[in-house]
Amino acid sequence: MGAAARQEALKRLEVLVGEWVVEAEFPGLEVPPGRSVFEWSLDGQFLVQRSQAPNPVPDSMSIIAVDPETGAYTQHYFDSRGVVRTYAMTFDGEVWQLLRETPDFSPLDFRQRFVGLIGDDGDTIRGAWEKRTDASWERDFPLTYRRLIAGGVDEAR
């Protein structure tokens, strides 16, 4: 993979940059919305996501990287519980998927994935976290991002 292809992979992530309201739905619980900010870091080589949420959702920080050899995305996740996880990520500008199927920094009691669809306006992401303990995926909880503030293009990139 060349530098141009890597830059194209980074450029696809631009739609995520900005400030978002995040709404999670948990059966039987009324949870106020949280907030998530995506911004470029280290001369535009990494996309950082910082999220603040009310209980029961932990605050978190994620760093999205592009593998220079393959162009694959990886999300490195950290949260206020001390949880550290690594997700294989795909993103084509319309579908955002995070997938964790192997143990990493924390035990793998179940497999996880998030699949989100970017709305036509680019200002909404509707998705859900799912978990898998046996042969099939089951919905854990839906998650919706609604853009508050769009981010600018990082000129350093």
Steps between C-alpha positions, in 0.01 A plus 500: 500500500642835406483834678219619270281199584564551872401865469181395319418262788551785748294739286200262510487556877445875457121453517541399867689815603301732724284500810209258537214434742491125570178324598511145638189294569492249784179306576332632814746790546464862410851612411574865417704560185877506506753692294772384265769704325711372209816698422826450315820457701873477432501686168182328384642147521248381759133572567424532873150452639421622852160412645328610820188317604268468799479173693488214417720588198869564580693801371746390234777594263579322175782543253443395139807409298560392141742213442760633254546157341140388453288813536291324765363706786552413867320665789681501835238545775547613864230581756442630853462144634862429402388285204738486203392336174608485139245489219552419134320779321362547153366827365398571142345841562151351540535197729713510815577165661703411808572133570663323793530122466827418673631569850722805531565707813187374673333159509270407215186373672301579187565633152394858427419708198357839422341569165397858424356654186584859408184692407466661158552842661827385663373634833346183643645156572251230597639174625507238769748309710454126477647211692551137417540225754410209274418464131297817445525875560248660735432870547656643814382861463425753225715811474429816301742785431357842404748765387510824699807663351684400184877484513730669255747335271836469671738695279798313648376176346 
